[in-house]
Amino acid sequence: RQDILERWQAAGGGLPMPLALQRYVFVTEDAAEMRAAARGLLALIRNTRALRLETPARDGAHLRPLPFAGEPDEDWLLAHAPIGPAAKVAACLNADIALLRPSHCSLYMGFTGLPRAATARAIARFGETVLPGLRQAAAATQAA
């Protein structure tokens, strides 16, 4: 954050610096859904990386998500990404927010390969079990 802030101020930006945080989140207790979300996140990472190429690999109109050197594997994503039980997701997001102090957050919850119903359940779980704690943490930070 400090490096970003210094560059912001050097470019003439004022304080507070607006900083958005975008995270890919999936709230579930189901191990198969967690693994599917990690696979979907990995495909998203690969596709996003492919867009940086002059001529991305495609299968017709669709990007082909190609592996790349140094990419995370599913197990690493399961250990470190906010995918899994509500407590883990909340802890990940609270740590990110405490460190980066974003002005707003964008949370992406729909991963390729997961049924629509699983995504809807994850969104509902987020709203019911994670969001209230994030709001409490934000209120406590503002009150301090």
Buried (B, 14 or more C-beta within 10 A) or exposed (E): EEEEBEEBEEEEEEEEBEBEBEBBBBBBEBEEBBBBBBBBBBBBBBBEBBEEEEEBEEEEEEBEBEEEEEEBEBEEBBEEBBBBBBEBBBBBBBEBBEEBBBEEBEBEBBBBEBEEEBBEBBBEBBEEBBBEBBEEBEEEEEEE
